[in-house]
């Protein structure tokens, strides 16, 4: 395997018939070439003395067929972590009775995913930038497996603390997983597939959440005997603990010219990258709007069991299936939105349409929840966040990869893992805040006005999305260079 360094990107690999003089002229510094507008004079000065940037004629790019296997492995790997996020909250009434704990602690098992992510995303992003996909992924899967096995030892009514500790370790491991789709897509896939690949990477997380909604309701029943409940919980814990996977490292050659230029620029420090991200107005607006959208989804997901049971008695299984309906709909939207982005490159437009019509369908969900017919709730849950755009249905969870890709465009050539990681950190902050507000307001005024509040907050996010300037830097870089051959 060739090393992933700038030296592999220039020279006779691109054309073995070129003379040594030709090769020397290709190793031009940034200052000697036509510089894209997103590279400021300060950035040029920082990079020009240190690294050779490949020209359009000298870049050697290739995408590998095994990239789809790598992506499939990652989907399974991501699923193993996200399926545990909601496993307690979706059967909160049963867990509350079995462990004899307050609802607050049940909700905390969901919020701990958000709380731990915020401080841990910074070291996780540093690991991803410095040590690569493989090391970061292995740390994540080892932590996920360790936490899952700790929960196996919590099958007793007096061991909720043990279950919470194991769950917290799984939650901490999420920081090494959640921001990988954008990085994986950029490292392994060419410019015409990167958005689709990112969407499918997010698909793994959403598939896990879907399983997390329905699996506990199928395995754990509200028996009269606590011993019978304990047996059901043991089956769930053992099944999840046995589920593991693996992720491979990046390919030896970059899949696109934009990725080649980015690899050559990766000598800059992580702190410098963070500083530039925080100074990017479009990215800051996206941080807030993305955090609002996904934070609302987190809040509804965490408290869905309590909301459904307040209208439909003995509907624990239905709450799980409604959650499954929401996520499965989003998975379809996620895959389709990535495909549309690759074909149209309308990043801001797609984001804005998804956001605005997500708000419309959140309003529909709000005013049909207490209609008295749970079949209608299934239908509107499937429409939670859905939009109709060019005859396709897109959904709130379909917004996730679109946000990742827009962030990558706005912040190029900063590492995708860093921009996605900070984006997810904002999600956790908003998720904690909105889940707390949702729970407090739900007890105070009921679900109708609580959901209206979420609609108002979503409207604010839609306005912020509209303000974002469509500055597609990665697309501009790709247009200046050659595209790879699919080998």
SEZA-336775 format. One record per residue (C-alpha): x, y, z; residue number from 1; residue in three letters; chain. Coordinates in Angstrom, 1 decimal. Layout:
residues N
east:north:up:num:residuo:cadena
X:Y:Z:NUM:ala:A
...
This chain:
residues 487
east:north:up:num:residuo:cadena
0.0:0.0:0.0:1:unk:A
1.4:3.4:-0.9:2:unk:A
1.6:6.0:1.8:3:unk:A
-1.0:8.7:1.9:4:unk:A
1.4:11.7:1.6:5:unk:A
1.6:14.6:-0.9:6:unk:A
4.5:12.8:-2.6:7:unk:A
2.2:10.1:-3.9:8:unk:A
0.0:12.7:-5.5:9:unk:A
2.6:14.2:-7.9:10:unk:A
5.2:12.8:-10.4:11:unk:A
5.5:10.0:-12.8:12:unk:A
2.6:8.0:-11.4:13:unk:A
0.3:10.3:-13.3:14:unk:A
2.4:9.9:-16.6:15:unk:A
5.5:7.7:-16.6:16:unk:A
6.7:9.3:-19.9:17:unk:A
7.2:12.7:-18.4:18:unk:A
10.7:14.1:-18.0:19:unk:A
12.3:15.0:-14.7:20:unk:A
12.1:18.7:-15.7:21:unk:A
8.3:18.3:-16.1:22:unk:A
8.1:16.7:-12.7:23:unk:A
10.0:19.5:-11.1:24:unk:A
7.7:22.1:-12.6:25:unk:A
4.6:20.2:-11.3:26:unk:A
5.9:20.6:-7.7:27:unk:A
4.9:24.2:-7.6:28:unk:A
4.1:26.0:-4.3:29:unk:A
0.7:27.5:-3.7:30:unk:A
2.0:31.0:-4.3:31:unk:A
3.0:30.0:-7.9:32:unk:A
-0.4:28.6:-8.9:33:unk:A
-3.9:30.0:-9.5:34:unk:A
-5.4:30.0:-6.0:35:unk:A
-9.1:29.4:-5.4:36:unk:A
-10.8:32.3:-3.7:37:unk:A
-11.4:30.5:-0.4:38:unk:A
-7.6:30.4:0.3:39:unk:A
-6.8:33.7:2.0:40:unk:A
-3.4:35.4:1.7:41:unk:A
-2.6:34.2:5.3:42:unk:A
-3.5:30.6:4.4:43:unk:A
-1.4:30.8:1.2:44:unk:A
1.6:32.1:3.2:45:unk:A
1.1:29.4:5.8:46:unk:A
1.1:26.6:3.2:47:unk:A
3.3:27.8:0.4:48:unk:A
6.6:27.3:2.2:49:unk:A
5.9:23.8:3.5:50:unk:A
4.0:21.7:1.0:51:unk:A
3.9:21.0:-2.7:52:unk:A
0.3:21.3:-4.1:53:unk:A
-0.4:19.1:-7.1:54:unk:A
-1.5:20.7:-10.4:55:unk:A
-4.5:19.6:-12.4:56:unk:A
-2.2:17.7:-14.8:57:unk:A
-0.2:15.9:-12.2:58:unk:A
-2.8:14.7:-9.8:59:unk:A
-3.2:10.9:-9.8:60:unk:A
-6.7:9.9:-8.4:61:unk:A
-8.4:6.6:-8.2:62:unk:A
-11.5:5.3:-6.5:63:unk:A
-11.5:1.6:-5.3:64:unk:A
-14.3:-0.9:-5.8:65:unk:A
-13.8:-2.1:-2.2:66:unk:A
-15.1:1.3:-1.0:67:unk:A
-18.6:-0.1:-1.0:68:unk:A
-17.5:-2.9:1.3:69:unk:A
-15.9:-0.4:3.6:70:unk:A
-19.0:1.7:3.7:71:unk:A
-21.2:-1.4:4.4:72:unk:A
-18.9:-2.4:7.3:73:unk:A
-19.2:1.1:8.7:74:unk:A
-23.0:1.0:8.5:75:unk:A
-23.1:-2.1:10.6:76:unk:A
-20.5:-0.7:13.0:77:unk:A
-22.4:2.6:13.5:78:unk:A
-25.6:0.7:14.0:79:unk:A
-24.1:-1.2:17.0:80:unk:A
-23.7:2.1:18.9:81:unk:A
-26.8:4.0:17.9:82:unk:A
-29.2:1.2:18.6:83:unk:A
-28.4:1.5:22.3:84:unk:A
-29.2:5.3:22.5:85:unk:A
-33.0:5.0:23.0:86:unk:A
-33.2:1.4:24.4:87:unk:A
-34.3:2.5:27.9:88:unk:A
-36.4:5.5:27.0:89:unk:A
-38.6:3.7:24.6:90:unk:A
-39.7:1.3:27.3:91:unk:A
-39.5:3.9:30.1:92:unk:A
-42.6:2.6:31.9:93:unk:A
-41.1:-0.9:32.2:94:unk:A
-37.6:0.2:33.1:95:unk:A
-38.9:2.6:35.7:96:unk:A
-40.8:-0.2:37.4:97:unk:A
-38.1:-2.8:37.2:98:unk:A
-35.3:-0.6:38.5:99:unk:A
-37.5:1.6:40.7:100:unk:A
-36.1:4.9:39.5:101:unk:A
-37.6:8.2:38.6:102:unk:A
-38.4:9.1:35.0:103:unk:A
-35.6:11.7:35.0:104:unk:A
-33.0:9.0:35.2:105:unk:A
-34.6:7.1:32.4:106:unk:A
-34.5:10.3:30.2:107:unk:A
-30.9:10.8:31.3:108:unk:A
-29.9:7.5:29.6:109:unk:A
-30.8:9.3:26.3:110:unk:A
-29.3:12.6:27.2:111:unk:A
-26.0:11.1:28.3:112:unk:A
-25.3:10.5:24.6:113:unk:A
-25.5:14.2:24.1:114:unk:A
-23.7:15.3:27.3:115:unk:A
-20.6:13.1:26.8:116:unk:A
-20.3:14.0:23.1:117:unk:A
-19.7:17.7:23.7:118:unk:A
-16.3:17.5:25.5:119:unk:A
-15.2:14.3:23.8:120:unk:A
-15.6:15.4:20.2:121:unk:A
-12.5:17.6:20.4:122:unk:A
-10.1:14.8:21.2:123:unk:A
-12.0:12.5:18.9:124:unk:A
-11.6:14.9:16.0:125:unk:A
-7.9:15.2:16.8:126:unk:A
-7.6:11.4:16.7:127:unk:A
-9.4:11.3:13.4:128:unk:A
-7.1:13.9:11.8:129:unk:A
-3.9:12.6:13.2:130:unk:A
-4.3:8.8:13.4:131:unk:A
-7.0:8.2:10.7:132:unk:A
-10.2:6.3:10.3:133:unk:A
-9.0:2.9:11.4:134:unk:A
-7.7:3.8:14.8:135:unk:A
-10.6:6.1:15.6:136:unk:A
-13.1:3.5:14.5:137:unk:A
-11.4:0.7:16.6:138:unk:A
-11.5:2.9:19.7:139:unk:A
-15.2:3.5:19.1:140:unk:A
-16.1:-0.2:18.6:141:unk:A
-14.0:-1.4:21.6:142:unk:A
-15.7:1.2:23.8:143:unk:A
-19.1:0.2:22.5:144:unk:A
-18.5:-3.5:23.1:145:unk:A
-17.1:-2.9:26.6:146:unk:A
-20.0:-0.8:27.6:147:unk:A
-22.5:-3.3:26.2:148:unk:A
-20.9:-6.2:28.2:149:unk:A
-20.9:-4.1:31.4:150:unk:A
-24.7:-3.7:31.0:151:unk:A
-25.0:-7.5:31.0:152:unk:A
-24.0:-7.4:34.6:153:unk:A
-26.9:-5.0:35.4:154:unk:A
-29.7:-7.6:35.2:155:unk:A
-31.0:-7.1:38.7:156:unk:A
-33.5:-4.5:40.1:157:unk:A
-30.8:-3.0:42.3:158:unk:A
-28.2:-2.5:39.6:159:unk:A
-29.4:0.5:37.6:160:unk:A
-26.1:2.3:38.4:161:unk:A
-24.2:-0.5:36.6:162:unk:A
-26.5:-0.3:33.6:163:unk:A
-26.0:3.5:33.6:164:unk:A
-22.2:3.2:33.8:165:unk:A
-22.1:0.7:30.8:166:unk:A
-24.5:2.9:28.9:167:unk:A
-22.3:5.9:29.5:168:unk:A
-19.3:4.1:28.1:169:unk:A
-21.2:3.3:25.0:170:unk:A
-22.3:6.9:24.8:171:unk:A
-18.7:8.1:25.1:172:unk:A
-17.7:5.8:22.3:173:unk:A
-20.2:7.7:20.0:174:unk:A
-17.7:10.5:19.7:175:unk:A
-15.5:8.2:17.6:176:unk:A
-18.4:7.3:15.4:177:unk:A
-20.8:10.1:14.7:178:unk:A
-18.6:12.4:12.7:179:unk:A
-17.0:9.6:10.5:180:unk:A
-19.6:9.5:7.6:181:unk:A
-18.4:12.8:6.0:182:unk:A
-14.7:11.9:6.4:183:unk:A
-15.3:8.3:5.2:184:unk:A
-17.1:9.5:2.2:185:unk:A
-14.5:12.2:1.3:186:unk:A
-11.6:9.8:1.8:187:unk:A
-13.0:6.8:-0.1:188:unk:A
-15.4:8.2:-2.7:189:unk:A
-15.1:10.4:-5.8:190:unk:A
-16.8:13.8:-6.3:191:unk:A
-19.9:12.4:-8.0:192:unk:A
-20.5:9.9:-5.2:193:unk:A
-19.4:11.7:-2.0:194:unk:A
-22.8:13.0:-1.0:195:unk:A
-24.5:9.6:-1.6:196:unk:A
-21.8:7.9:0.4:197:unk:A
-22.2:10.3:3.3:198:unk:A
-25.9:9.7:3.2:199:unk:A
-25.5:6.0:3.3:200:unk:A
-23.0:6.4:6.2:201:unk:A
-25.6:8.3:8.2:202:unk:A
-28.0:5.5:7.2:203:unk:A
-26.1:3.2:9.6:204:unk:A
-26.7:5.5:12.5:205:unk:A
-30.4:5.9:11.6:206:unk:A
-30.8:2.1:11.1:207:unk:A
-29.4:1.6:14.6:208:unk:A
-31.8:4.1:16.0:209:unk:A
-34.7:2.4:14.2:210:unk:A
-33.6:-1.0:15.7:211:unk:A
-33.3:0.8:19.1:212:unk:A
-36.9:2.0:18.8:213:unk:A
-38.4:-1.4:18.0:214:unk:A
-36.1:-4.1:19.5:215:unk:A
-36.7:-3.3:23.2:216:unk:A
-40.5:-3.3:22.7:217:unk:A
-40.2:-6.8:21.0:218:unk:A
-37.9:-8.3:23.7:219:unk:A
-39.0:-6.7:27.0:220:unk:A
-42.6:-7.0:28.1:221:unk:A
-44.4:-5.4:31.0:222:unk:A
-44.8:-8.7:33.0:223:unk:A
-46.4:-8.8:36.4:224:unk:A
-43.3:-10.5:37.8:225:unk:A
-40.0:-8.5:38.0:226:unk:A
-38.1:-11.8:37.4:227:unk:A
-39.7:-12.2:34.0:228:unk:A
-38.9:-8.6:33.1:229:unk:A
-35.3:-9.3:34.2:230:unk:A
-35.1:-12.3:31.9:231:unk:A
-36.3:-10.2:29.0:232:unk:A
-33.7:-7.5:29.8:233:unk:A
-31.0:-10.1:29.9:234:unk:A
-31.8:-11.3:26.4:235:unk:A
-31.7:-7.7:25.1:236:unk:A
-28.3:-7.0:26.9:237:unk:A
-26.7:-10.2:25.7:238:unk:A
-27.9:-9.9:22.2:239:unk:A
-26.5:-6.3:21.8:240:unk:A
-23.2:-7.2:23.6:241:unk:A
-22.4:-9.9:21.0:242:unk:A
-22.7:-7.5:18.1:243:unk:A
-19.4:-6.1:16.9:244:unk:A
-17.7:-5.0:13.6:245:unk:A
-14.6:-3.5:12.1:246:unk:A
-13.5:-0.6:9.8:247:unk:A
-10.5:-0.4:7.5:248:unk:A
-8.1:2.5:6.9:249:unk:A
-8.1:4.9:4.0:250:unk:A
-7.0:3.9:0.4:251:unk:A
-3.5:4.7:-0.8:252:unk:A
-4.5:7.3:-3.4:253:unk:A
-7.1:10.1:-3.1:254:unk:A
-10.5:9.6:-4.9:255:unk:A
-10.8:13.2:-6.2:256:unk:A
-8.7:16.2:-7.0:257:unk:A
-10.3:18.1:-4.1:258:unk:A
-9.3:15.4:-1.7:259:unk:A
-5.8:15.4:-3.1:260:unk:A
-5.4:19.1:-2.5:261:unk:A
-6.9:18.7:1.0:262:unk:A
-4.4:15.9:1.8:263:unk:A
-1.6:18.1:0.8:264:unk:A
-2.8:20.8:3.2:265:unk:A
-3.2:18.6:6.2:266:unk:A
0.0:19.8:7.8:267:unk:A
-2.0:22.6:9.6:268:unk:A
-2.8:22.1:13.2:269:unk:A
-6.1:21.0:14.7:270:unk:A
-6.3:24.2:16.8:271:unk:A
-5.8:26.4:13.7:272:unk:A
-8.5:24.5:11.9:273:unk:A
-10.9:25.1:14.8:274:unk:A
-10.1:28.7:14.8:275:unk:A
-10.9:29.1:11.1:276:unk:A
-14.1:27.1:11.5:277:unk:A
-15.3:29.4:14.2:278:unk:A
-14.5:32.4:12.0:279:unk:A
-16.6:31.2:9.1:280:unk:A
-20.0:33.0:9.3:281:unk:A
-21.8:30.5:7.1:282:unk:A
-20.6:27.6:9.2:283:unk:A
-21.7:29.3:12.4:284:unk:A
-25.2:29.8:11.0:285:unk:A
-25.3:26.2:9.9:286:unk:A
-24.2:25.1:13.4:287:unk:A
-27.2:26.8:15.0:288:unk:A
-29.8:25.7:12.3:289:unk:A
-28.5:22.1:12.2:290:unk:A
-28.5:21.9:16.0:291:unk:A
-32.1:23.1:16.1:292:unk:A
-33.3:20.6:13.5:293:unk:A
-31.6:17.5:14.9:294:unk:A
-32.1:18.7:18.5:295:unk:A
-35.9:18.7:18.0:296:unk:A
-35.7:15.1:16.6:297:unk:A
-33.7:14.1:19.7:298:unk:A
-36.3:15.6:22.0:299:unk:A
-39.2:13.9:20.4:300:unk:A
-37.4:10.6:20.2:301:unk:A
-36.5:10.7:23.9:302:unk:A
-40.0:11.4:25.1:303:unk:A
-42.0:9.6:22.5:304:unk:A
-43.0:6.8:24.8:305:unk:A
-44.4:9.2:27.4:306:unk:A
-46.2:11.3:24.7:307:unk:A
-47.9:8.3:23.1:308:unk:A
-48.9:6.7:26.4:309:unk:A
-50.5:9.9:27.5:310:unk:A
-53.1:9.5:24.7:311:unk:A
-53.1:5.7:24.1:312:unk:A
-53.0:3.4:27.1:313:unk:A
-51.0:0.1:26.9:314:unk:A
-49.4:1.4:23.7:315:unk:A
-45.7:0.8:24.6:316:unk:A
-45.2:-1.4:21.5:317:unk:A
-46.9:1.2:19.4:318:unk:A
-44.6:3.9:20.6:319:unk:A
-41.6:1.8:19.5:320:unk:A
-43.2:1.1:16.1:321:unk:A
-44.1:4.8:15.6:322:unk:A
-40.4:5.7:16.3:323:unk:A
-39.4:3.0:13.8:324:unk:A
-41.7:4.5:11.3:325:unk:A
-40.1:7.9:11.8:326:unk:A
-36.6:6.7:11.4:327:unk:A
-37.2:4.3:8.5:328:unk:A
-38.9:7.2:6.6:329:unk:A
-35.8:9.3:7.4:330:unk:A
-33.5:6.6:6.1:331:unk:A
-35.2:6.7:2.7:332:unk:A
-35.0:10.5:2.7:333:unk:A
-31.3:10.3:3.7:334:unk:A
-30.4:8.0:0.8:335:unk:A
-32.4:9.9:-1.8:336:unk:A
-31.1:13.3:-0.6:337:unk:A
-27.5:12.2:-1.0:338:unk:A
-28.2:11.0:-4.5:339:unk:A
-29.9:14.3:-5.4:340:unk:A
-27.0:16.3:-4.0:341:unk:A
-24.5:14.3:-6.2:342:unk:A
-26.5:14.9:-9.3:343:unk:A
-27.5:18.6:-8.7:344:unk:A
-24.9:20.0:-6.3:345:unk:A
-27.7:22.2:-4.9:346:unk:A
-26.6:22.0:-1.3:347:unk:A
-28.2:25.1:0.2:348:unk:A
-31.4:24.7:-1.8:349:unk:A
-31.8:21.1:-0.8:350:unk:A
-31.1:22.0:2.8:351:unk:A
-33.6:24.8:2.8:352:unk:A
-36.4:22.8:1.2:353:unk:A
-35.9:19.9:3.6:354:unk:A
-35.9:22.3:6.6:355:unk:A
-39.0:24.3:5.6:356:unk:A
-41.2:21.4:4.7:357:unk:A
-40.0:19.5:7.8:358:unk:A
-41.6:22.4:9.8:359:unk:A
-44.8:22.0:7.8:360:unk:A
-45.0:18.3:8.6:361:unk:A
-44.1:18.8:12.3:362:unk:A
-47.2:21.0:12.5:363:unk:A
-49.2:18.1:11.0:364:unk:A
-47.8:15.7:13.6:365:unk:A
-48.7:18.2:16.4:366:unk:A
-52.3:18.5:15.5:367:unk:A
-53.1:14.8:14.7:368:unk:A
-51.4:13.3:17.7:369:unk:A
-54.6:13.3:19.9:370:unk:A
-57.1:12.5:17.1:371:unk:A
-58.0:9.2:18.9:372:unk:A
-56.9:6.9:16.1:373:unk:A
-53.4:5.6:16.5:374:unk:A
-53.4:4.5:12.8:375:unk:A
-53.4:8.2:11.9:376:unk:A
-50.5:8.8:14.3:377:unk:A
-48.5:6.1:12.4:378:unk:A
-49.2:7.9:9.2:379:unk:A
-48.2:11.3:10.4:380:unk:A
-45.2:9.9:12.2:381:unk:A
-44.1:8.6:8.9:382:unk:A
-44.5:12.1:7.7:383:unk:A
-42.6:13.7:10.5:384:unk:A
-40.2:15.9:8.8:385:unk:A
-41.2:14.7:5.3:386:unk:A
-41.2:17.0:2.3:387:unk:A
-42.2:16.5:-1.3:388:unk:A
-39.6:17.7:-3.6:389:unk:A
-39.3:16.6:-7.2:390:unk:A
-41.8:13.8:-6.5:391:unk:A
-39.6:12.4:-3.7:392:unk:A
-40.3:12.3:0.0:393:unk:A
-37.7:13.6:2.3:394:unk:A
-37.7:13.5:6.0:395:unk:A
-36.3:15.2:9.1:396:unk:A
-33.6:12.5:9.5:397:unk:A
-32.9:12.9:5.8:398:unk:A
-31.5:16.3:6.7:399:unk:A
-28.5:14.8:8.6:400:unk:A
-26.2:14.0:5.7:401:unk:A
-27.3:17.1:3.8:402:unk:A
-26.0:19.2:6.8:403:unk:A
-22.7:17.3:6.8:404:unk:A
-22.2:17.9:3.1:405:unk:A
-23.1:21.6:3.3:406:unk:A
-20.6:22.0:6.2:407:unk:A
-17.9:20.3:4.1:408:unk:A
-18.6:22.7:1.2:409:unk:A
-18.6:25.8:3.4:410:unk:A
-15.4:24.9:5.2:411:unk:A
-13.2:23.2:2.6:412:unk:A
-10.3:22.5:2.8:413:unk:A
-10.7:21.9:6.5:414:unk:A
-11.0:18.2:7.5:415:unk:A
-14.5:16.9:7.1:416:unk:A
-14.3:15.0:10.3:417:unk:A
-13.6:18.2:12.2:418:unk:A
-16.4:20.2:10.6:419:unk:A
-18.9:17.3:11.1:420:unk:A
-17.7:16.7:14.7:421:unk:A
-18.3:20.3:15.7:422:unk:A
-21.6:20.2:13.9:423:unk:A
-22.6:17.2:16.0:424:unk:A
-21.4:18.9:19.2:425:unk:A
-23.9:21.7:18.5:426:unk:A
-26.5:19.0:18.0:427:unk:A
-25.8:17.6:21.5:428:unk:A
-26.0:21.1:23.1:429:unk:A
-29.4:21.7:21.4:430:unk:A
-30.5:18.2:22.1:431:unk:A
-29.9:18.5:25.8:432:unk:A
-31.6:21.9:25.9:433:unk:A
-34.6:20.9:23.8:434:unk:A
-35.1:17.6:25.5:435:unk:A
-35.1:19.3:28.9:436:unk:A
-37.5:22.0:27.6:437:unk:A
-39.7:19.3:26.0:438:unk:A
-39.9:17.2:29.2:439:unk:A
-40.5:20.3:31.5:440:unk:A
-43.2:21.7:29.2:441:unk:A
-44.8:18.3:28.6:442:unk:A
-45.5:18.0:32.3:443:unk:A
-46.6:21.6:32.6:444:unk:A
-48.9:22.2:29.6:445:unk:A
-49.2:18.9:27.7:446:unk:A
-47.9:17.8:24.3:447:unk:A
-49.9:20.1:22.1:448:unk:A
-48.3:23.3:23.2:449:unk:A
-45.0:21.6:23.7:450:unk:A
-44.9:20.6:20.0:451:unk:A
-46.0:24.1:19.0:452:unk:A
-42.9:25.4:20.8:453:unk:A
-40.8:22.9:18.8:454:unk:A
-42.5:24.2:15.6:455:unk:A
-41.6:27.8:16.5:456:unk:A
-38.0:26.8:17.2:457:unk:A
-37.8:25.0:13.8:458:unk:A
-39.1:28.1:12.1:459:unk:A
-36.2:30.1:13.5:460:unk:A
-33.8:27.4:12.2:461:unk:A
-35.4:27.6:8.7:462:unk:A
-34.8:31.4:8.7:463:unk:A
-31.1:30.9:9.7:464:unk:A
-30.7:28.4:6.9:465:unk:A
-32.1:30.9:4.4:466:unk:A
-29.4:33.4:5.5:467:unk:A
-26.5:31.1:4.8:468:unk:A
-24.4:32.1:1.8:469:unk:A
-24.1:29.4:-0.8:470:unk:A
-20.2:29.3:-0.9:471:unk:A
-19.4:25.8:-2.4:472:unk:A
-15.7:25.7:-1.9:473:unk:A
-15.2:22.0:-2.4:474:unk:A
-17.1:22.1:-5.7:475:unk:A
-15.0:25.0:-6.9:476:unk:A
-11.8:23.0:-6.2:477:unk:A
-13.1:19.9:-8.0:478:unk:A
-14.0:21.9:-11.1:479:unk:A
-10.4:23.1:-11.4:480:unk:A
-9.0:19.6:-11.5:481:unk:A
-9.4:16.2:-13.1:482:unk:A
-11.9:13.6:-12.1:483:unk:A
-10.8:10.0:-11.2:484:unk:A
-11.3:6.8:-13.1:485:unk:A
-13.4:4.2:-11.3:486:unk:A
-11.1:1.1:-11.2:487:unk:A
